[in-house]
Each structure stands twice: as C-alpha cells, then as structure tokens.
C-alpha cells in the first residue's frame, strides 16, 4: 500500500462529509446503533466523475468511525473492489426480499384460511371495508351497540 492522501471529514449534523479525487464520501450516523456501542456508521460514496466509484453500505455494513474513514480511504485508493461489493449487497437485498415474500405469503395464507372459515372471500372483505369506511361514526357506534346486545336505538 503506497502513501495515501488523508480524506478530511467535516461534520454536518449526523453526517460527516469528505471529498477526494471526484468522490464525495458521507458517513451517516445511526443513533440507535451508537447507543449500543455497535458499529454505527454507514458509508456512501458518490462519484462526481462517473467512474464507478459509488457504494452505499446502509443496511449491509456498518463501521465504527475510524473504520468508516479507513473504508473511504481504501475506496479513494482503489483498494476495494466496489463492483464485487455491490453484487454482494444486491444478493443480500434479493435474499431479504425473497424472505419477506415467503413470510408475507404465509401470513396471506393464514388470513385467507380465516376468511374461508367465515364464509367470505378477500374481495368481499375489501368491499365490506369500503362500505364500512363510508358508514360514519354514529352508525358505527350504533352497530357496536347492537353487536353488544343493546339492540337498535328507539327513534
């Protein structure tokens, strides 16, 4: 590793920003992570010269302050393969999305089972929800009273 020019960072709120060789580096502080002494800074590199030196580690990789600054130094020096890192982050995102789809499919199936047990379809439920939204507060309270056994109001 040759001699590197140090990136100077300035603080603006919870963000530290530095620039070098046409790349803007931002370190974003995650206050919840800071409270637990966990690595709490994500790094974003924005290439103003469109040379492919861009990355955002938020949601993927967090650093302590010194490590975040060193990560930026490595990007500036071309010591990190950003394309491989972006591919890794994309794969992580795809895996999280697939897991979310799997979990939501299970929730949807369980809900559909309850609807079937009640003898209605999801489309019927949506129609009923729309009618319910237009019901109004007083009519809603009258129906709640009726369901509790209070009967219909005498008018």
C-alpha positions as CSV (number, residue, x, y, z in Angstrom):
1,X,0.0,0.0,0.0
2,X,1.5,3.3,-1.1
3,X,1.2,6.7,0.5
4,X,-2.4,7.9,0.6
5,X,-3.7,11.4,1.0
6,X,-5.9,11.6,4.1
7,X,-9.6,12.5,3.5
8,X,-10.6,15.3,5.8
9,X,-14.2,15.0,7.1
10,X,-16.4,17.8,8.4
11,X,-19.5,17.2,10.4
12,X,-22.9,18.4,9.4
13,X,-25.5,17.2,11.9
14,X,-25.3,13.4,12.0
15,X,-23.4,13.3,8.7
16,X,-19.6,13.5,8.1
17,X,-18.6,14.5,4.6
18,X,-15.2,14.4,2.9
19,X,-14.1,14.7,-0.7
20,X,-11.2,13.3,-2.7
21,X,-10.5,12.8,-6.4
22,X,-14.0,13.5,-7.5
23,X,-15.7,11.3,-4.9
24,X,-17.9,12.6,-2.1
25,X,-17.8,10.4,0.9
26,X,-20.5,10.6,3.5
27,X,-20.6,8.8,6.9
28,X,-24.1,8.5,8.3
29,X,-24.6,8.1,12.0
30,X,-27.2,5.6,13.2
31,X,-28.2,6.9,16.6
32,X,-29.8,3.6,17.7
33,X,-26.6,1.8,17.0
34,X,-24.4,4.4,18.7
35,X,-26.4,3.9,21.9
36,X,-25.3,0.2,22.0
37,X,-21.7,0.9,21.1
38,X,-22.2,-1.2,17.9
39,X,-20.6,-0.1,14.6
40,X,-22.9,2.8,13.8
41,X,-21.7,4.5,10.6
42,X,-22.8,3.6,7.1
43,X,-20.7,4.9,4.2
44,X,-21.9,6.4,0.9
45,X,-19.5,7.2,-1.9
46,X,-20.8,9.4,-4.7
47,X,-18.6,9.6,-7.8
48,X,-18.9,13.0,-9.4
49,X,-16.8,11.8,-12.4
50,X,-19.0,8.8,-13.1
51,X,-16.0,6.4,-12.9
52,X,-18.0,3.7,-11.0
53,X,-16.6,4.6,-7.5
54,X,-20.0,4.5,-5.8
55,X,-21.4,2.5,-2.9
56,X,-23.9,2.7,-0.1
57,X,-23.3,0.4,2.8
58,X,-26.6,1.3,4.7
59,X,-28.5,-1.8,5.6
60,X,-25.5,-4.0,4.8
61,X,-22.3,-3.0,6.5
62,X,-21.7,-0.6,9.4
63,X,-18.5,0.7,10.8
64,X,-17.0,2.4,13.9
65,X,-15.9,5.9,12.9
66,X,-12.2,5.1,12.4
67,X,-13.1,2.0,10.3
68,X,-15.6,4.0,8.2
69,X,-12.9,6.6,7.5
70,X,-10.4,3.8,6.6
71,X,-13.0,2.3,4.3
72,X,-13.3,5.6,2.5
73,X,-9.5,5.8,2.2
74,X,-9.5,2.4,0.7
75,X,-12.1,3.4,-1.9
76,X,-10.2,6.5,-2.8
77,X,-7.0,4.5,-3.2
78,X,-8.8,1.9,-5.4
79,X,-8.1,-0.9,-2.8
80,X,-11.7,-2.1,-2.7
81,X,-13.4,-3.9,-5.5
82,X,-16.7,-1.9,-5.4
83,X,-18.3,-4.0,-8.1
84,X,-18.0,-7.2,-6.1
85,X,-19.2,-5.4,-3.0
86,X,-22.2,-4.0,-4.9
87,X,-23.0,-7.5,-6.2
88,X,-22.8,-8.9,-2.6
89,X,-25.2,-6.1,-1.4
90,X,-27.6,-6.8,-4.3
91,X,-27.6,-10.5,-3.4
92,X,-28.3,-9.7,0.2
93,X,-31.2,-7.4,-0.9
94,X,-32.6,-10.2,-3.1
95,X,-32.4,-12.7,-0.3
96,X,-34.2,-10.3,2.1
97,X,-36.9,-9.7,-0.5
98,X,-37.4,-13.4,-1.0
99,X,-37.7,-13.9,2.8
100,X,-40.2,-11.1,3.1
101,X,-42.2,-12.6,0.2
102,X,-42.1,-16.0,1.9
103,X,-43.2,-14.6,5.2
104,X,-46.0,-12.5,3.8
105,X,-47.2,-15.4,1.7
106,X,-47.6,-17.4,4.9
107,X,-49.5,-14.5,6.5
108,X,-51.7,-14.2,3.5
109,X,-52.5,-17.9,3.5
110,X,-53.4,-17.9,7.2
111,X,-55.6,-14.9,6.7
112,X,-57.3,-16.5,3.7
113,X,-58.0,-19.6,5.8
114,X,-59.8,-17.4,8.4
115,X,-61.8,-15.7,5.7
116,X,-62.8,-19.1,4.3
117,X,-63.9,-20.1,7.8
118,X,-66.1,-17.0,7.9
119,X,-67.5,-17.8,4.5
120,X,-66.3,-14.7,2.7
121,X,-63.6,-14.0,0.0
122,X,-60.9,-11.4,0.3
123,X,-62.7,-9.4,-2.4
124,X,-65.9,-9.4,-0.3
125,X,-63.9,-8.3,2.7
126,X,-62.5,-5.4,0.7
127,X,-66.0,-4.4,-0.4
128,X,-67.2,-4.6,3.2
129,X,-64.2,-2.4,4.3
130,X,-65.1,0.2,1.7
131,X,-68.7,0.2,2.9
132,X,-67.6,0.4,6.5
133,X,-65.3,3.4,5.7
134,X,-68.4,5.2,4.4
135,X,-70.5,4.3,7.4
136,X,-69.8,7.2,9.6
137,X,-69.1,7.4,13.3
138,X,-72.6,7.4,14.7
139,X,-73.7,4.4,12.5
140,X,-70.5,2.6,13.6
141,X,-71.3,3.2,17.3
142,X,-74.9,2.0,16.7
143,X,-73.7,-1.2,15.1
144,X,-71.2,-1.8,18.0
145,X,-74.1,-1.3,20.5
146,X,-76.2,-3.8,18.5
147,X,-73.4,-6.4,18.5
148,X,-73.1,-6.0,22.3
149,X,-76.7,-6.8,22.7
150,X,-78.0,-3.3,23.3
151,X,-80.4,-3.5,20.3
152,X,-81.3,-0.8,17.9
153,X,-81.9,2.8,19.1
154,X,-85.5,3.9,19.6
155,X,-86.1,6.8,17.4
